[in-house]
Every structure is written in C-alpha cells, then in structure tokens.
C-alpha cells in the first residue's frame, strides 16, 4: 500500500477573507445599525409599595385560584413593607 500525503497536510490559519461558517453564508453581526437607540423615554419600574397597592386594589376582582396562588407573595411583600394589617383587611372579606 502506498503512503498517503494526508498526514502531511498542515492547516493554514485563515486571517483574510469573509467571515463564514454558516454553511457558506456570512455570519450575522450582533447589534443594531441604528444610531438613535437609547434616545427615547426610558420610563421607570414600579416600586414594591406601588406594586402591592395595585395588587390590593385588584385583589377582590380576581378569581379564587389567582388569589390562592398570589397570597404567599402578597404576604411576603406586605411583611417586607410592614403593611400586613392592610393586607389582612383586604383579604378578610375574601377568605379562601
């Protein structure tokens, strides 16, 4: 059997040409070409107190299953904010 030249082939480091690797198609570069990203109104996230107030406001209108699932989280937030009496007054008439 004759000797093969396959073991003598040395791979060449590719430093020129297009960046491919997506089955011959150019790789997509990340990011946006838009220059004005971040110039709009940013807004703000509600505070824990705002969120708890909103949840206590909509609590009576929600279904029983929703109330049952949300009660542990509402209790946790109310305890953190020292508003357990307010939570107890809200849920008192909607006892599960």
BAMIGU-137932 format. One record per atom (N, C-alpha, C): residue in three letters; chain; atom name; x, y, z. Coordinates in nm, 3 decimals, m for minus. Each point is the difference from the previous one (the first is absolute). Layout:
N
+------+-------+------+---------+---------+---------+
: resn : chain : name :       X :       Y :       Z :
+------+-------+------+---------+---------+---------+
:  ALA :     A :   CA :       X :       Y :       Z :
...
+------+-------+------+---------+---------+---------+
***
This chain:
96
+------+-------+------+---------+---------+---------+
: resn : chain : name :       X :       Y :       Z :
+------+-------+------+---------+---------+---------+
:  UNK :     A :    N :   0.084 :  m0.117 :   0.000 :
:  UNK :     A :   CA :  m0.084 :   0.117 :   0.000 :
:  UNK :     A :    C :   0.089 :   0.124 :   0.000 :
:  UNK :     A :    N :  m0.042 :   0.102 :  m0.075 :
:  UNK :     A :   CA :   0.084 :   0.118 :  m0.010 :
:  UNK :     A :    C :  m0.027 :   0.094 :   0.117 :
:  UNK :     A :    N :   0.098 :   0.080 :   0.032 :
:  UNK :     A :   CA :  m0.015 :   0.093 :   0.111 :
:  UNK :     A :    C :  m0.085 :   0.120 :  m0.044 :
:  UNK :     A :    N :  m0.073 :   0.052 :   0.092 :
:  UNK :     A :   CA :  m0.092 :   0.110 :  m0.029 :
:  UNK :     A :    C :   0.061 :   0.133 :   0.041 :
:  UNK :     A :    N :  m0.037 :   0.104 :  m0.071 :
:  UNK :     A :   CA :   0.046 :   0.134 :   0.033 :
:  UNK :     A :    C :  m0.095 :   0.071 :   0.098 :
:  UNK :     A :    N :  m0.108 :  m0.065 :   0.042 :
:  UNK :     A :   CA :  m0.098 :   0.065 :   0.085 :
:  UNK :     A :    C :   0.058 :   0.042 :   0.134 :
:  UNK :     A :    N :   0.091 :  m0.079 :   0.051 :
:  UNK :     A :   CA :   0.057 :   0.034 :   0.129 :
:  UNK :     A :    C :   0.100 :   0.116 :  m0.011 :
:  UNK :     A :    N :   0.041 :   0.033 :  m0.120 :
:  UNK :     A :   CA :   0.097 :   0.107 :  m0.018 :
:  UNK :     A :    C :  m0.067 :   0.135 :  m0.026 :
:  UNK :     A :    N :  m0.132 :   0.001 :  m0.019 :
:  UNK :     A :   CA :  m0.070 :   0.126 :  m0.028 :
:  UNK :     A :    C :  m0.009 :   0.079 :   0.130 :
:  UNK :     A :    N :   0.045 :   0.122 :  m0.006 :
:  UNK :     A :   CA :  m0.006 :   0.085 :   0.118 :
:  UNK :     A :    C :  m0.107 :   0.107 :  m0.022 :
:  UNK :     A :    N :  m0.094 :   0.012 :   0.093 :
:  UNK :     A :   CA :  m0.104 :   0.101 :  m0.017 :
:  UNK :     A :    C :   0.060 :   0.141 :   0.008 :
:  UNK :     A :    N :  m0.058 :   0.089 :  m0.079 :
:  UNK :     A :   CA :   0.048 :   0.137 :  m0.005 :
:  UNK :     A :    C :  m0.094 :   0.087 :   0.084 :
:  UNK :     A :    N :   0.057 :   0.087 :   0.080 :
:  UNK :     A :   CA :  m0.079 :   0.092 :   0.080 :
:  UNK :     A :    C :  m0.062 :   0.103 :  m0.093 :
:  UNK :     A :    N :  m0.131 :   0.010 :   0.006 :
:  UNK :     A :   CA :  m0.070 :   0.089 :  m0.092 :
:  UNK :     A :    C :  m0.010 :   0.139 :   0.062 :
:  UNK :     A :    N :   0.068 :   0.094 :  m0.059 :
:  UNK :     A :   CA :  m0.001 :   0.136 :   0.053 :
:  UNK :     A :    C :  m0.058 :   0.099 :  m0.100 :
:  UNK :     A :    N :  m0.035 :  m0.043 :  m0.117 :
:  UNK :     A :   CA :  m0.057 :   0.090 :  m0.101 :
:  UNK :     A :    C :  m0.129 :  m0.061 :  m0.054 :
:  UNK :     A :    N :  m0.076 :   0.081 :  m0.070 :
:  UNK :     A :   CA :  m0.123 :  m0.048 :  m0.062 :
:  UNK :     A :    C :  m0.119 :   0.026 :   0.090 :
:  UNK :     A :    N :  m0.116 :  m0.040 :  m0.047 :
:  UNK :     A :   CA :  m0.124 :   0.026 :   0.074 :
:  UNK :     A :    C :  m0.016 :  m0.097 :   0.116 :
:  UNK :     A :    N :  m0.074 :   0.042 :   0.099 :
:  UNK :     A :   CA :  m0.026 :  m0.084 :   0.116 :
:  UNK :     A :    C :  m0.121 :  m0.086 :  m0.033 :
:  UNK :     A :    N :   0.022 :  m0.127 :  m0.016 :
:  UNK :     A :   CA :  m0.112 :  m0.089 :  m0.027 :
:  UNK :     A :    C :   0.004 :  m0.111 :   0.103 :
:  UNK :     A :    N :  m0.077 :  m0.099 :  m0.021 :
:  UNK :     A :   CA :  m0.009 :  m0.108 :   0.095 :
:  UNK :     A :    C :  m0.144 :  m0.039 :   0.019 :
:  UNK :     A :    N :  m0.085 :   0.069 :  m0.073 :
:  UNK :     A :   CA :  m0.142 :  m0.029 :   0.003 :
:  UNK :     A :    C :  m0.037 :  m0.064 :  m0.133 :
:  UNK :     A :    N :   0.068 :  m0.110 :  m0.032 :
:  UNK :     A :   CA :  m0.017 :  m0.073 :  m0.125 :
:  UNK :     A :    C :   0.022 :   0.091 :  m0.120 :
:  UNK :     A :    N :   0.107 :   0.078 :   0.007 :
:  UNK :     A :   CA :   0.038 :   0.084 :  m0.112 :
:  UNK :     A :    C :  m0.062 :   0.137 :  m0.001 :
:  UNK :     A :    N :  m0.098 :   0.024 :   0.085 :
:  UNK :     A :   CA :  m0.064 :   0.131 :   0.006 :
:  UNK :     A :    C :   0.072 :   0.086 :   0.103 :
:  UNK :     A :    N :  m0.004 :   0.131 :  m0.020 :
:  UNK :     A :   CA :   0.066 :   0.089 :   0.094 :
:  UNK :     A :    C :  m0.064 :  m0.010 :   0.138 :
:  UNK :     A :    N :   0.082 :   0.013 :   0.102 :
:  UNK :     A :   CA :  m0.053 :   0.002 :   0.136 :
:  UNK :     A :    C :  m0.065 :   0.135 :   0.025 :
:  UNK :     A :    N :  m0.109 :  m0.005 :   0.075 :
:  UNK :     A :   CA :  m0.071 :   0.123 :   0.032 :
:  UNK :     A :    C :   0.069 :   0.065 :   0.120 :
:  UNK :     A :    N :   0.024 :   0.129 :  m0.012 :
:  UNK :     A :   CA :   0.064 :   0.071 :   0.110 :
:  UNK :     A :    C :  m0.106 :   0.046 :   0.099 :
:  UNK :     A :    N :   0.033 :  m0.009 :   0.127 :
:  UNK :     A :   CA :  m0.094 :   0.040 :   0.105 :
:  UNK :     A :    C :  m0.010 :   0.151 :   0.007 :
:  UNK :     A :    N :  m0.110 :   0.045 :   0.057 :
:  UNK :     A :   CA :  m0.018 :   0.144 :   0.019 :
:  UNK :     A :    C :  m0.093 :   0.057 :  m0.102 :
:  UNK :     A :    N :  m0.026 :   0.125 :   0.013 :
:  UNK :     A :   CA :  m0.091 :   0.069 :  m0.088 :
:  UNK :     A :    C :   0.075 :   0.111 :  m0.073 :
:  UNK :     A :    N :  m0.031 :   0.021 :  m0.126 :
:  UNK :     A :   CA :   0.065 :   0.108 :  m0.072 :
:  UNK :     A :    C :  m0.057 :   0.137 :   0.036 :
:  UNK :     A :    N :  m0.109 :   0.003 :   0.077 :
:  UNK :     A :   CA :  m0.063 :   0.127 :   0.035 :
:  UNK :     A :    C :   0.089 :   0.078 :   0.095 :
:  UNK :     A :    N :   0.012 :   0.126 :  m0.024 :
:  UNK :     A :   CA :   0.084 :   0.085 :   0.084 :
:  UNK :     A :    C :  m0.078 :   0.066 :   0.113 :
:  UNK :     A :    N :  m0.134 :   0.000 :  m0.010 :
:  UNK :     A :   CA :  m0.080 :   0.074 :   0.098 :
:  UNK :     A :    C :  m0.061 :  m0.089 :   0.109 :
:  UNK :     A :    N :   0.053 :  m0.119 :   0.018 :
:  UNK :     A :   CA :  m0.051 :  m0.085 :   0.107 :
:  UNK :     A :    C :   0.039 :   0.061 :   0.134 :
:  UNK :     A :    N :  m0.096 :   0.012 :   0.089 :
:  UNK :     A :   CA :   0.027 :   0.055 :   0.132 :
:  UNK :     A :    C :  m0.034 :   0.147 :   0.012 :
:  UNK :     A :    N :  m0.047 :   0.062 :  m0.106 :
:  UNK :     A :   CA :  m0.035 :   0.141 :   0.006 :
:  UNK :     A :    C :  m0.147 :   0.021 :   0.036 :
:  UNK :     A :    N :  m0.077 :  m0.109 :   0.014 :
:  UNK :     A :   CA :  m0.142 :   0.013 :   0.031 :
:  UNK :     A :    C :  m0.026 :   0.010 :   0.149 :
:  UNK :     A :    N :  m0.128 :   0.006 :   0.035 :
:  UNK :     A :   CA :  m0.040 :   0.008 :   0.140 :
:  UNK :     A :    C :   0.021 :  m0.136 :   0.065 :
:  UNK :     A :    N :   0.073 :  m0.004 :   0.108 :
:  UNK :     A :   CA :   0.037 :  m0.126 :   0.063 :
:  UNK :     A :    C :  m0.113 :  m0.052 :   0.088 :
:  UNK :     A :    N :  m0.065 :   0.086 :   0.077 :
:  UNK :     A :   CA :  m0.106 :  m0.044 :   0.091 :
:  UNK :     A :    C :   0.060 :  m0.049 :   0.130 :
:  UNK :     A :    N :  m0.085 :  m0.063 :   0.082 :
:  UNK :     A :   CA :   0.051 :  m0.050 :   0.128 :
:  UNK :     A :    C :  m0.081 :  m0.122 :   0.042 :
:  UNK :     A :    N :   0.059 :  m0.077 :   0.086 :
:  UNK :     A :   CA :  m0.065 :  m0.119 :   0.054 :
:  UNK :     A :    C :  m0.074 :   0.040 :   0.127 :
:  UNK :     A :    N :  m0.115 :  m0.065 :   0.026 :
:  UNK :     A :   CA :  m0.072 :   0.033 :   0.123 :
:  UNK :     A :    C :   0.079 :  m0.048 :   0.123 :
:  UNK :     A :    N :  m0.015 :   0.071 :   0.108 :
:  UNK :     A :   CA :   0.064 :  m0.042 :   0.124 :
:  UNK :     A :    C :  m0.079 :  m0.116 :   0.060 :
:  UNK :     A :    N :   0.058 :  m0.065 :   0.099 :
:  UNK :     A :   CA :  m0.072 :  m0.110 :   0.067 :
:  UNK :     A :    C :  m0.129 :   0.051 :   0.063 :
:  UNK :     A :    N :   0.005 :   0.118 :   0.055 :
:  UNK :     A :   CA :  m0.118 :   0.057 :   0.063 :
:  UNK :     A :    C :  m0.110 :   0.028 :  m0.102 :
:  UNK :     A :    N :   0.039 :   0.057 :  m0.116 :
:  UNK :     A :   CA :  m0.097 :   0.025 :  m0.107 :
:  UNK :     A :    C :  m0.062 :  m0.131 :  m0.049 :
:  UNK :     A :    N :   0.085 :  m0.101 :  m0.016 :
:  UNK :     A :   CA :  m0.048 :  m0.129 :  m0.050 :
:  UNK :     A :    C :  m0.099 :  m0.061 :   0.099 :
:  UNK :     A :    N :   0.033 :   0.003 :   0.129 :
:  UNK :     A :   CA :  m0.088 :  m0.057 :   0.102 :
:  UNK :     A :    C :  m0.133 :   0.076 :   0.004 :
:  UNK :     A :    N :   0.004 :   0.131 :  m0.009 :
:  UNK :     A :   CA :  m0.123 :   0.080 :  m0.001 :
:  UNK :     A :    C :  m0.088 :  m0.040 :  m0.118 :
:  UNK :     A :    N :   0.061 :  m0.016 :  m0.116 :
:  UNK :     A :   CA :  m0.077 :  m0.039 :  m0.119 :
:  UNK :     A :    C :  m0.060 :  m0.140 :   0.017 :
:  UNK :     A :    N :   0.078 :  m0.093 :   0.053 :
:  UNK :     A :   CA :  m0.050 :  m0.137 :   0.020 :
:  UNK :     A :    C :  m0.114 :  m0.004 :   0.102 :
:  UNK :     A :    N :   0.010 :   0.080 :   0.104 :
:  UNK :     A :   CA :  m0.107 :   0.006 :   0.099 :
:  UNK :     A :    C :  m0.125 :   0.063 :  m0.059 :
:  UNK :     A :    N :   0.017 :   0.089 :  m0.094 :
:  UNK :     A :   CA :  m0.114 :   0.064 :  m0.065 :
:  UNK :     A :    C :  m0.075 :  m0.098 :  m0.091 :
:  UNK :     A :    N :   0.074 :  m0.086 :  m0.071 :
:  UNK :     A :   CA :  m0.067 :  m0.093 :  m0.093 :
:  UNK :     A :    C :  m0.030 :  m0.136 :   0.063 :
:  UNK :     A :    N :   0.045 :  m0.022 :   0.122 :
:  UNK :     A :   CA :  m0.019 :  m0.130 :   0.067 :
:  UNK :     A :    C :  m0.146 :  m0.046 :   0.001 :
:  UNK :     A :    N :  m0.097 :   0.085 :   0.035 :
:  UNK :     A :   CA :  m0.139 :  m0.048 :   0.006 :
:  UNK :     A :    C :  m0.057 :  m0.042 :  m0.135 :
:  UNK :     A :    N :   0.054 :   0.053 :  m0.108 :
:  UNK :     A :   CA :  m0.054 :  m0.030 :  m0.132 :
:  UNK :     A :    C :   0.059 :  m0.124 :  m0.064 :
:  UNK :     A :    N :   0.101 :  m0.059 :   0.059 :
:  UNK :     A :   CA :   0.067 :  m0.116 :  m0.059 :
:  UNK :     A :    C :  m0.069 :  m0.130 :   0.042 :
:  UNK :     A :    N :   0.028 :  m0.104 :  m0.078 :
:  UNK :     A :   CA :  m0.061 :  m0.130 :   0.028 :
:  UNK :     A :    C :   0.058 :  m0.061 :   0.128 :
:  UNK :     A :    N :  m0.071 :  m0.098 :   0.053 :
:  UNK :     A :   CA :   0.044 :  m0.065 :   0.125 :
:  UNK :     A :    C :   0.134 :  m0.068 :  m0.021 :
:  UNK :     A :    N :   0.021 :  m0.064 :  m0.115 :
:  UNK :     A :   CA :   0.127 :  m0.070 :  m0.023 :
:  UNK :     A :    C :   0.116 :   0.100 :  m0.007 :
:  UNK :     A :    N :  m0.023 :   0.116 :  m0.060 :
:  UNK :     A :   CA :   0.104 :   0.102 :  m0.006 :
:  UNK :     A :    C :   0.033 :   0.048 :   0.141 :
:  UNK :     A :    N :  m0.104 :   0.026 :   0.079 :
:  UNK :     A :   CA :   0.022 :   0.049 :   0.136 :
:  UNK :     A :    C :   0.078 :  m0.102 :   0.083 :
:  UNK :     A :    N :  m0.035 :  m0.126 :  m0.016 :
:  UNK :     A :   CA :   0.067 :  m0.106 :   0.076 :
:  UNK :     A :    C :   0.148 :  m0.008 :  m0.038 :
:  UNK :     A :    N :   0.030 :   0.018 :  m0.127 :
:  UNK :     A :   CA :   0.139 :  m0.009 :  m0.046 :
:  UNK :     A :    C :   0.082 :   0.124 :   0.035 :
:  UNK :     A :    N :  m0.064 :   0.116 :   0.005 :
:  UNK :     A :   CA :   0.071 :   0.124 :   0.024 :
:  UNK :     A :    C :   0.016 :   0.034 :   0.148 :
:  UNK :     A :    N :  m0.080 :  m0.058 :   0.086 :
:  UNK :     A :   CA :   0.001 :   0.037 :   0.141 :
:  UNK :     A :    C :   0.137 :  m0.014 :   0.067 :
:  UNK :     A :    N :   0.076 :  m0.108 :  m0.024 :
:  UNK :     A :   CA :   0.133 :  m0.007 :   0.064 :
:  UNK :     A :    C :   0.092 :   0.114 :  m0.041 :
:  UNK :     A :    N :  m0.003 :   0.038 :  m0.127 :
:  UNK :     A :   CA :   0.085 :   0.109 :  m0.045 :
:  UNK :     A :    C :  m0.048 :   0.134 :   0.055 :
:  UNK :     A :    N :  m0.131 :   0.018 :   0.005 :
:  UNK :     A :   CA :  m0.053 :   0.124 :   0.058 :
:  UNK :     A :    C :   0.037 :   0.011 :   0.148 :
:  UNK :     A :    N :  m0.007 :  m0.111 :   0.072 :
:  UNK :     A :   CA :   0.038 :   0.001 :   0.141 :
:  UNK :     A :    C :   0.147 :   0.034 :   0.017 :
:  UNK :     A :    N :   0.083 :  m0.055 :  m0.087 :
:  UNK :     A :   CA :   0.143 :   0.028 :   0.008 :
:  UNK :     A :    C :   0.028 :   0.149 :  m0.022 :
:  UNK :     A :    N :  m0.060 :   0.058 :  m0.103 :
:  UNK :     A :   CA :   0.020 :   0.142 :  m0.027 :
:  UNK :     A :    C :  m0.056 :   0.086 :   0.112 :
:  UNK :     A :    N :  m0.119 :  m0.036 :   0.050 :
:  UNK :     A :   CA :  m0.061 :   0.079 :   0.107 :
:  UNK :     A :    C :   0.085 :  m0.006 :   0.127 :
:  UNK :     A :    N :   0.057 :  m0.115 :   0.031 :
:  UNK :     A :   CA :   0.085 :  m0.012 :   0.118 :
:  UNK :     A :    C :   0.127 :   0.083 :  m0.018 :
:  UNK :     A :    N :   0.057 :  m0.001 :  m0.119 :
:  UNK :     A :   CA :   0.120 :   0.078 :  m0.027 :
:  UNK :     A :    C :  m0.027 :   0.149 :   0.017 :
:  UNK :     A :    N :  m0.118 :   0.044 :  m0.044 :
:  UNK :     A :   CA :  m0.033 :   0.142 :   0.003 :
:  UNK :     A :    C :  m0.076 :   0.041 :   0.127 :
:  UNK :     A :    N :  m0.016 :  m0.095 :   0.094 :
:  UNK :     A :   CA :  m0.072 :   0.026 :   0.124 :
:  UNK :     A :    C :  m0.144 :   0.045 :  m0.026 :
:  UNK :     A :    N :  m0.067 :  m0.070 :  m0.093 :
:  UNK :     A :   CA :  m0.138 :   0.032 :  m0.036 :
:  UNK :     A :    C :  m0.091 :  m0.122 :   0.015 :
:  UNK :     A :    N :   0.033 :  m0.090 :   0.092 :
:  UNK :     A :   CA :  m0.083 :  m0.118 :   0.022 :
:  UNK :     A :    C :  m0.142 :   0.034 :   0.046 :
:  UNK :     A :    N :  m0.021 :   0.099 :   0.087 :
:  UNK :     A :   CA :  m0.138 :   0.032 :   0.038 :
:  UNK :     A :    C :  m0.087 :   0.041 :  m0.120 :
:  UNK :     A :    N :   0.059 :   0.074 :  m0.092 :
:  UNK :     A :   CA :  m0.074 :   0.041 :  m0.120 :
:  UNK :     A :    C :  m0.035 :  m0.121 :  m0.086 :
:  UNK :     A :    N :   0.093 :  m0.093 :  m0.014 :
:  UNK :     A :   CA :  m0.026 :  m0.122 :  m0.075 :
:  UNK :     A :    C :  m0.109 :  m0.082 :   0.067 :
:  UNK :     A :    N :   0.007 :  m0.013 :   0.133 :
:  UNK :     A :   CA :  m0.101 :  m0.078 :   0.072 :
:  UNK :     A :    C :  m0.139 :   0.059 :  m0.015 :
:  UNK :     A :    N :  m0.011 :   0.133 :   0.000 :
:  UNK :     A :   CA :  m0.130 :   0.064 :  m0.021 :
:  UNK :     A :    C :  m0.053 :  m0.027 :  m0.140 :
:  UNK :     A :    N :   0.089 :  m0.004 :  m0.097 :
:  UNK :     A :   CA :  m0.042 :  m0.022 :  m0.139 :
:  UNK :     A :    C :  m0.048 :  m0.143 :  m0.020 :
:  UNK :     A :    N :   0.071 :  m0.097 :   0.056 :
:  UNK :     A :   CA :  m0.036 :  m0.139 :  m0.026 :
:  UNK :     A :    C :  m0.104 :  m0.052 :   0.100 :
:  UNK :     A :    N :  m0.032 :   0.076 :   0.103 :
:  UNK :     A :   CA :  m0.091 :  m0.046 :   0.103 :
:  UNK :     A :    C :  m0.136 :  m0.040 :  m0.058 :
:  UNK :     A :    N :  m0.055 :   0.081 :  m0.087 :
:  UNK :     A :   CA :  m0.132 :  m0.030 :  m0.055 :
:  UNK :     A :    C :   0.005 :  m0.101 :  m0.114 :
:  UNK :     A :    N :   0.119 :  m0.035 :  m0.046 :
:  UNK :     A :   CA :   0.015 :  m0.096 :  m0.109 :
:  UNK :     A :    C :   0.077 :  m0.121 :   0.048 :
:  UNK :     A :    N :  m0.038 :  m0.053 :   0.116 :
:  UNK :     A :   CA :   0.071 :  m0.112 :   0.060 :
:  UNK :     A :    C :  m0.006 :  m0.121 :  m0.092 :
:  UNK :     A :    N :   0.114 :  m0.063 :  m0.018 :
:  UNK :     A :   CA :   0.009 :  m0.117 :  m0.087 :
:  UNK :     A :    C :  m0.052 :  m0.121 :   0.074 :
+------+-------+------+---------+---------+---------+
***
